[in-house]
């Protein structure tokens, strides 16, 4: 039986753009009324207000016009990828990445599983605290360097970084962009159900790390030539550079939680850190700028994928069918038995997350509709929020409309079909975990 070969990620996303345009001809146009929500500061839909509107089908050329518009709409994320990618190349030119990798391989070379555990927990924490995804793209060079030193493949590196972060995001009790927004819109305390979510997070990340180590050891090869330990000096200068690398992440987490920071602030923090690292690393001003530009060039492909992925939702918005998709998926729930309805919320959120690739965007779109429905059915609002987290959060693992996913896989040289074969068993297992949590609070 021939192996399934998917097209290049860029081709796949462009096909999704055209498919979205086709849907604007096939689905009736409709909209919900919207209003500003003071609790979240976002515009949300008003339940029960869906109505038909004038059709606005998107033609083939208009669909391609949406691609540059997608770059504009995703500008903050694209700039983040470019500026952070540049900063990491400066770190590499200063010799710090090589020193860190040499230290890790030398320290844990015979216990490689500890590296997988440590890095997976670190990325899971990033996902749990600030929905980390796009921030991983510029880390590809150091992950690839580490993979070469350990003899691991791109699937392993994607799993311990992006995969672990998405596990943290999906089951986090404190993720402000997922659980935080959904709980606010459901009018529940921000840390309500934190004990259950923490238990689900521990179970999910334990399963994920075990699966990652299992794959890593089964597919390990001899370390690449020249990737063995070279004992690059990890002196005081390298320690200062490492602190400068960590500073933007620490500042960003604090900024998100306390001051409402976004991607622009993180980009600026890494721009400043990159320039400072170049000076500390004795690259000189011109050498630092050259390294920065080299780094930006290395992540252009990933940035392009993010812009194209964003254009898919723009096409659906232009065609006025996003709300129609939501209404179509939600309507059967209102006539289903209580237990069936709450279980069906998970696949409904999963299907809706394909066109609505932002978890925060999906929360403000769906929760104002789902919460009144759950009240009508006698389902707890906590169960409704968990159904959203499970459905939307786990769809992040496999939908090609997730631009960050496609960009990270491209950067780590991990084919999409290989990633799907690796991730599917754990996606199913974590979906079961999510369903168990829903039943507990239903």
LOTOR-854262 format. One record per atom (N, C-alpha, C): residue in one letter; x, y negated, z negated. Coordinates in steps of 0.2 Angstrom, whole numbers, plus 5000, padded with zeros to 4 digits. Each point is the difference from the previous one (the first is absolute). Layout:
N
AXYZ/...
This chain:
442
X500450065000/X499649945000/X500449945000/X500049955005/X500449945000/X499949964994/X500549974998/X499949954994/X499749935003/X499649984995/X499749935002/X500549955000/X500049965005/X500549945001/X499649945001/X500049964995/X499649935000/X500449955004/X499749955003/X500449955003/X500449964995/X500449965003/X500449954996/X499549964996/X500249984994/X499549964995/X499749945003/X500449975004/X499749935004/X499550025005/X500150065004/X499550025004/X499450024997/X500150044994/X499450024996/X499649944998/X500349954997/X499749944998/X499649965005/X500350005006/X499749965006/X499450045002/X500050075000/X499450045001/X499549994995/X500249994994/X499549984995/X499649935001/X500449955002/X499849945002/X499450015006/X500250035005/X499550015005/X499450044998/X500150054995/X499450044998/X499649954995/X500349964997/X499649954996/X499649965005/X500349985005/X499649965005/X499450035003/X500150075001/X499550045003/X499450014995/X500250004993/X499450004995/X499649945001/X500349945001/X499649945001/X499450005005/X500150055005/X499550015005/X499550054998/X500250054996/X499650064998/X499649994994/X500249954995/X499749994994/X499649945000/X499449994997/X499649945000/X500449954995/X500049945002/X500349944996/X499549994994/X500349994994/X499749984994/X500449974995/X499749974995/X500449974995/X499650004993/X500450004995/X499749984993/X500149934999/X499649974996/X500249934997/X500550014996/X500449944999/X500650004995/X500049944996/X500350014994/X500049944995/X500750014996/X500249944998/X500650004996/X499950034993/X500550044998/X499950034993/X500549974996/X499849974994/X500449964996/X500550044996/X499850074999/X500450044996/X500650025003/X500050015007/X500650025004/X500349955004/X499649945001/X500249955005/X500050025007/X499650055001/X500050035007/X499249995003/X500050005006/X499350015003/X499850075001/X499450014997/X499750075000/X499350005004/X499850065002/X499450015003/X499450004995/X499449995002/X499450004996/X499650065002/X500050044995/X499650075001/X499349985002/X499850045005/X499350005002/X499949955005/X500549975003/X499949945005/X500250025007/X500150065001/X500250025007/X499549985005/X500249975006/X499549995005/X500450005007/X499650015005/X500350005007/X500249935002/X500549995004/X500249945002/X500150015008/X500249945003/X500150005007/X500650055002/X500050045005/X500550055001/X500649955003/X500650034998/X500649965002/X500650055002/X499850045006/X500550055002/X500749975002/X500550044998/X500749985001/X500350045006/X500149965006/X500350035006/X500750024999/X500250045005/X500750025000/X500549954999/X500049945004/X500549954999/X499949964993/X499449994998/X499949974993/X500350054995/X500050065001/X500350054995/X500749995000/X500449995006/X500749995000/X500149934997/X499649955001/X500149934997/X500050014993/X499650054997/X500050014993/X500750024997/X500450035004/X500750024998/X500449944997/X500149955004/X500449944998/X499649974994/X499350005000/X499749974994/X500150044994/X500150075001/X500250044994/X500649984997/X500549985004/X500749984998/X499949944996/X499549955002/X499949944996/X499750024993/X499550045001/X499650024994/X500550044995/X500450035002/X500550044996/X500749974999/X500049935001/X500649965000/X500450014993/X499650004995/X500450004993/X500350074999/X499750055002/X500350075000/X500650015004/X499949975007/X500550015005/X500649964997/X499949944998/X500649964997/X500350034995/X499650034995/X500350044995/X500550065002/X499850035005/X500450065002/X500649975003/X500049955004/X500649975003/X500549984995/X499749964996/X500549964995/X500350054995/X499650054998/X500250054995/X500550055004/X499850015006/X500550055004/X500749965001/X499949945001/X500749965000/X500450004994/X499649994994/X500450014994/X500350064999/X499750065001/X500350064999/X500650025004/X500049975006/X500650015004/X500649964997/X499849944997/X500649964997/X500250054994/X499650034996/X500250044995/X500450065003/X499850035006/X500450055003/X500749985002/X500049945003/X500749975002/X500449994994/X499749984994/X500549994994/X500250064997/X499850065003/X500250074997/X499650034995/X499549964997/X499750024994/X499550075002/X499750005006/X499650065001/X500450065000/X500650005003/X500550055000/X500250024993/X500149954996/X500250024993/X499550034996/X499449985001/X499450034997/X499950075002/X500050015006/X499950075003/X500550044997/X500649985001/X500650044997/X499950024993/X499849954996/X499950014993/X499450054999/X499550005003/X499450045000/X500250075002/X500350015006/X500250075002/X500650034996/X500449964997/X500550024996/X499850024993/X499549964998/X499750014993/X499550065000/X499650015005/X499550055000/X500050055006/X500650005003/X500150045006/X499850074999/X500150034994/X499850074999/X499350014997/X499749944999/X499350004997/X499649945004/X500050025006/X499749955005/X499349994998/X499650044997/X499349994999/X499949954995/X500549984996/X500049944995/X499949945004/X500449995006/X499949945004/X499350005003/X499850055002/X499350005003/X499549984994/X500150024994/X499549994995/X500149924998/X500649984999/X500149934998/X499849955005/X500150015006/X499849955005/X499250015001/X499850065000/X499250005001/X499749974994/X500250004994/X499749974995/X500149925000/X500549985003/X500249935001/X499549975005/X499950045006/X499649975005/X499250014998/X499950054996/X499350014997/X499849944996/X500549984996/X499949944995/X499949945004/X500349995006/X499949945004/X499350005003/X499850065002/X499350015003/X499549994995/X500150024994/X499549994994/X500049934998/X500549965000/X500049934998/X499849955005/X500250015006/X499949955005/X499850035007/X499850065001/X499850035006/X500550005005/X500650014998/X500650005004/X499950055007/X500149975005/X500150035007/X500449975005/X499849945002/X500449965005/X500749994997/X500149994994/X500649994997/X500550055000/X499850065002/X500450065001/X500450005007/X499749975005/X500350005006/X500749985001/X500249944997/X500749985000/X500450054996/X499850044996/X500450044996/X500250065004/X499850015006/X500250065004/X500750015001/X500449955001/X500850015001/X500350044994/X499849984994/X500350034994/X499750074999/X499350015002/X499750074999/X500450055005/X500149975006/X500350045006/X500750024998/X500449954997/X500650024997/X500150054995/X499549994995/X499950054995/X499850075003/X499650005005/X499850065003/X500650045003/X500449965003/X500650035003/X500550034995/X500049974995/X500550024994/X499750064997/X499350015000/X499850064996/X499850065005/X499949985007/X499850055004/X499350015001/X499649944998/X499350015000/X499749975007/X499450015002/X499749985006/X499649944999/X499749975005/X499649945000/X499450014996/X499750065001/X499450014996/X500150004992/X500650024998/X500150004993/X500149934998/X500349965004/X500149934997/X499449965001/X499650015005/X499349975000/X499650024994/X500050064998/X499650034995/X500249974993/X500750004999/X500249974993/X499949925000/X499949975005/X500049935000/X499249985001/X499850005007/X499449985002/X499450044996/X500150075001/X499550044997/X499949994993/X500650004996/X499949994993/X499749934998/X500149955004/X499749934999/X499350015001/X499850035005/X499350015002/X499650044994/X500350054998/X499750044994/X499949954994/X500549964999/X500049954994/X499449955002/X500049985006/X499449955001/X499350035000/X499950065002/X499450035000/X499750014993/X500550024996/X499750024993/X500249964994/X500349945002/X500249954995/X499449974996/X500149994994/X499549974996/X500149925000/X500549985003/X500249934999/X500149975007/X500050035006/X500149975006/X499649955002/X500249935000/X499649955001/X499649995006/X500350045005/X499749995007/X499550065002/X500050054995/X499550055001/X499550014994/X500350034995/X499650014994/X499749934997/X500549965000/X499849934997/X499549975003/X500049995007/X499449975004/X499450044999/X500050065001/X499450045000/X499750004993/X500450004995/X499750004993/X499749934999/X500349955002/X499749934999/X499350005004/X500050025006/X499450005004/X499450044997/X500250064997/X499650044996/X499849974993/X500349944999/X499849974993/X500250054994/X500650035001/X500250044995/X500749974997/X500250014994/X500649984997/X500650025004/X500549965001/X500650025004/X500350074998/X500050014994/X500450064998/X499550064998/X499349995002/X499650054998/X500150075004/X500050054997/X500250075003/X500750005001/X500449964996/X500750015001/X500350064998/X499750034995/X500350074997/X499950055006/X499450005003/X499950055005/X500449995006/X500149945002/X500449995006/X500750014999/X500249994994/X500750024998/X500150075000/X499650044998/X500050075000/X500050035007/X499649975004/X500050025007/X500649985004/X500349944998/X500649985003/X500650054998/X500050024994/X500550044998/X500050075004/X499450035000/X499950065004/X500149995007/X499849955003/X500149995007/X500849995002/X500349964996/X500749995002/X500450064998/X499850044995/X500450064999/X499950055005/X499450015003/X499950045006/X500449975006/X500049945001/X500449975006/X500750014999/X500349994995/X500750014999/X500250075001/X499650054997/X500150075001/X500050025007/X499549975004/X500050025007/X500649975004/X500249944998/X500549975003/X500750034999/X500150034994/X500650034999/X500050075004/X499450035000/X499950075003/X500249995008/X499849945003/X500149995007/X500849985001/X500249964995/X500749985001/X500550065000/X499950044995/X500550065000/X499950055005/X499450015003/X499950045005/X500249985007/X500149935001/X500249985006/X500749964999/X500350014995/X500749974999/X500550035005/X500449955002/X500650025005/X500649984996/X500650025003/X500649974998/X500049935001/X500349964995/X500149935000/X500349985007/X499849945003/X500349985006/X500749994999/X500450015006/X500749985000/X500149934998/X500549994995/X500149934998/X499549974995/X499550054998/X499549974995/X500250034993/X500550044999/X500250034994/X500349944995/X500150024994/X500249944995/X500749985002/X500049935000/X500749975002/X500349964994/X499650004995/X500249974994/X500149925001/X499549975003/X500049935001/X500049974994/X500449954998/X500049974993/X499449964999/X499750024994/X499449974997/X500349954994/X500349955002/X500349954996/X499549954997/X500349954997/X499649954997/X499649965005/X500449995006/X499649965006/X499450045002/X500150065001/X499450045002/X499550004995/X500150004994/X499550004994/X499649935001/X500449955001/X499649935001/X499650015006/X500250035005/X499650005006/X499450044999/X500150064996/X499450044998/X499549964996/X500249964996/X499649964996/X499649955004/X500349975005/X499749955005/X499550045004/X500150065002/X499550045004/X499450014996/X500150024993/X499450014996/X499649944998/X500449945000/X499649944998/X499449985003/X500050015007/X499449985004/X499450054998/X500150064999/X499550054998/X499749984993/X500449994996/X499849984993/X499649945000/X500349955003/X499649945001/X499350005003/X500050055005/X499450005004/X499550044996/X500150054996/X499650034996/X499749964995/X500449964997/X499849954995/X499649945003/X500249985006/X499649955004/X499350025002/X500050075002/X499350035002/X499550004994/X500350024994/X499650014994/X499849944997/X500449955000/X500049944996/X499849945005/X500249995006/X500049945003/X499650015007/X499850065002/X499750015006/X500449995006/X500650025000/X500550005005/X499850055006/X500249985006/X499950045006/X500650025003/X499950025006/X500650025004/X500549955002/X499849945001/X500449945001/X500549994994/X499850004994/X500449994995/X500550064999/X499850065002/X500550065000/X500549995006/X499849975005/X500549995006/X500549954998/X499749944997/X500549954998/X500550024995/X499850054995/X500450024995/X500650045003/X499850045005/X500550055003/X500549955005/X499749955003/X500449965004/X500649974995/X499849974995/X500449974995/X500550054997/X499850064999/X500450064997/X500550025006/X499850015006/X500450025005/X500649955001/X499849935000/X500649955001/X500550014994/X499750014994/X500450004994/X500550065000/X499750065003/X500350065000/X500650005005/X499949965006/X500549995005/X500649964997/X499849954996/X500649964996/X500450054995/X499650034996/X500350044995/X500450065003/X499850035006/X500350055004/X500549985004/X500249935000/X500649975004/X499950015007/X499450005003/X499950005007/X500049935003/X500049954996/X500049935002/X499449985003/X499949945001/X499349975003/X499950035007/X500450005004/X499950025007/X499950085000/X500450034996/X499950085000/X499450024997/X499749964995/X499450014997/X499449995005/X500149955004/X499449985005/X500050065005/X500650025002/X500150055006/X499750064997/X500150024994/X499850064997/X499250004999/X499849944998/X499349994999/X499650015007/X500349975005/X499650015007/X500150075002/X500550044999/X500150075002/X499450044996/X499949984994/X499550034996/X499349995003/X499949945002/X499349985002/X499950045007/X500550005004/X499950045006/X499950074999/X500250034995/X499950074999/X499350024998/X499649954997/X499350024998/X499549975005/X500249975005/X499649975005/X499450055002/X500250065002/X499550055002/X499550014995/X500250014993/X499550014995/X499649944999/X500249945001/X499649945000/X499550005005/X500250025006/X499550005006/X499450054998/X500250064997/X499450044999/X499549974995/X500349964995/X499549974995/X499649955004/X500249965005/X499649955003/X499550045004/X500250055004/X499550045004/X499550034996/X500250034994/X499550034996/X499449954998/X500349944998/X499549954998/X499549985005/X500250015006/X499549975006/X499450055000/X500150064998/X499450055000/X499449974997/X500149984993/X499549974997/X499749945002/X500549965004/X499749945003/X499650015006/X500150055003/X499550025006/X499350024997/X500050044995/X499450024997/X499649944997/X500449954997/X499749944997/X499749965006/X500449995005/X499849965006/X499350035003/X500050075000/X499450035003/X499450014995/X500149974994/X499550004995/X499750074998/X500550055000/X499750074999/X500350034993/X500449964997/X500350034993/X499450014995/X499649955000/X499450014995/X499550055002/X500050015007/X499650055002/X500250074998/X500750015001/X500350064997/X499950014993/X500049954996/X499950014993/X499350024999/X499549965003/X499350024999/X499850075002/X500350025006/X499950075002/X500250054995/X500649994997/X500350054996/X499650004993/X499849944998/X499750004993/X499350025000/X499649995006/X499350015000/X499850084997/X500450055003/X499850074998/X500050014992/X500549964997/X500150014993/X499449984996/X499649955002/X499449984996/X499450055000/X500050055004/X499550055000/X500350074998/X500650004998/X500350064998/X499950014992/X500050064998/X500050014992/X500649974997/X499949994994/X500549964996/X500750035001/X500150064998/X500750045000/X500250005007/X499650015005/X500250005007/X500349935002/X499649954998/X500149935002/X500749984998/X500250014994/X500649984997/X500650045003/X499950065002/X500550045003/X500149985007/X499549985004/X500049975006/X500349935001/X500149974994/X500349935000/X500750015002/X500350064998/X500750005002/X500250015007/X499650045004/X500150005008/X499849945003/X499549974997/X499849935003/X500549955000/X500350004994/X500649954999/X500650025004/X500150065001/X500550035004/X499949985008/X499450015002/X499949985007/X500049935001/X499849964995/X500049935001/X500749975000/X500450034996/X500749975000/X500450015006/X499750045005/X500450005007/X499949945003/X499449975001/X500049935003/X500249944995/X499950014994/X500249954995/X500650024996/X500649995003/X500650034997/X500349964994/X499649954997/X500349974994/X499550024994/X500350034995/X499750024994/X499649954997/X500349944999/X499749944997/X499449985004/X500150005007/X499549985005/X499450044999/X500150075000/X499550054999/X499649994994/X500449984994/X499649994994/X499549955000/X500249945003/X499549955000/X499550015006/X500150045004/X499550025005/X499550054997/X500250054997/X499650054998/X499750004993/X500449984995/X499850004993/X499349964999/X499949945003/X499449974999/X499450045002/X500150055005/X499550045003/X499950064996/X500650034998/X500050074996/X499749994993/X500249954997/X499849994993/X499350004999/X499649955003/X499350014999/X499750065002/X500350045005/X499750065002/X500150054995/X500650004996/X500250054995/X499549984994/X499849944999/X499549984994/X499450035002/X499850005006/X499350035003/X500050074999/X500650035001/X500050085000/X500150024993/X500249964995/X500150024993/X500750035000/X500549975004/X500750025000/X500449954996/X500550024996/X500449954996/X500449965005/X500149944999/X500449955004/X500750035000/X500250034994/X500750025000/X500150065005/X499550045001/X500150055005/X500049975007/X499649955001/X500049965007/X500749975001/X500349984995/X500749975001/X500550055002/X500050064996/X500450065001/X499950035007/X499450005003/X499950025007/X500349965005/X500049934998/X500349965005/X500850015000/X500350004994/X500750014999/X500250075003/X499650054999/X500250075003/X499949995008/X499549985003/X499950005007/X500449955003/X500149944998/X500449955004/X500750024998/X500250014994/X500750014998/X500350055004/X499750065000/X500350065003/X500050005008/X499549965003/X500049995007/X500649965002/X500349964996/X500749975001/X500550055003/X500050064997/X500550055002/X500050025007/X499449995004/X500050035006/X499749965006/X499749944999/X499749975005/X500549965004/X500050005007/X500549975004/X499849925000/X499449984997/X499949935000/X500449974994/X500350044996/X500449974994/X500749985003/X500149945002/X500649985003/X500650014996/X500049994993/X500550014996/X500350085001/X499550044999/X500150075001/X500450025007/X499749975005/X500350025007/X500749965000/X500149944997/X500749975000/X500550044996/X499850024994/X500550044996/X500250065003/X499550045003/X500250065003/X500549995006/X499849955004/X500549985005/X500749984998/X500049964995/X500649984997/X500450064997/X499750054997/X500350064997/X500150055005/X499849995006/X500150055006/X499650074998/X499449994997/X499650054998/X499450005005/X499950055005/X499450005004/X499450014997/X499549975002/X499349994997/X499750074999/X500150055005/X499750065000/X500450044994/X500650004999/X500450034995/X499749974993/X499949945000/X499849974993/X499350034999/X499650015005/X499350024998/X500050074998/X500450045003/X500150074998/X500250014993/X500549954998/X500250004993/X499549984995/X499749955002/X499549964995/X499350034999/X499850045005/X499350024999/X499850044994/X500450054999/X499850044994/X500049964993/X500449954999/X500049964994/X499449955001/X499849985006/X499549965000/X499350034998/X500050065002/X499450044998/X500050024993/X500650014997/X500050014993/X499949944996/X500249945002/X499949944996/X499249985001/X499750025006/X499349985001/X499650044995/X500250074999/X499750044995/X500149964993/X500649984998/X500149974994/X499549944999/X500049965005/X499549945000/X499350024999/X499850055003/X499350024999/X499950024993/X500550044997/X499950024993/X499949944996/X500449955001/X500049944996/X499349965001/X499750005006/X499449975001/X499450044996/X500150075000/X499550044997/X500049994992/X500649984998/X500149994993/X499649944997/X500049955005/X499749934998/X499349995003/X499850055004/X499449995004/X499449984995/
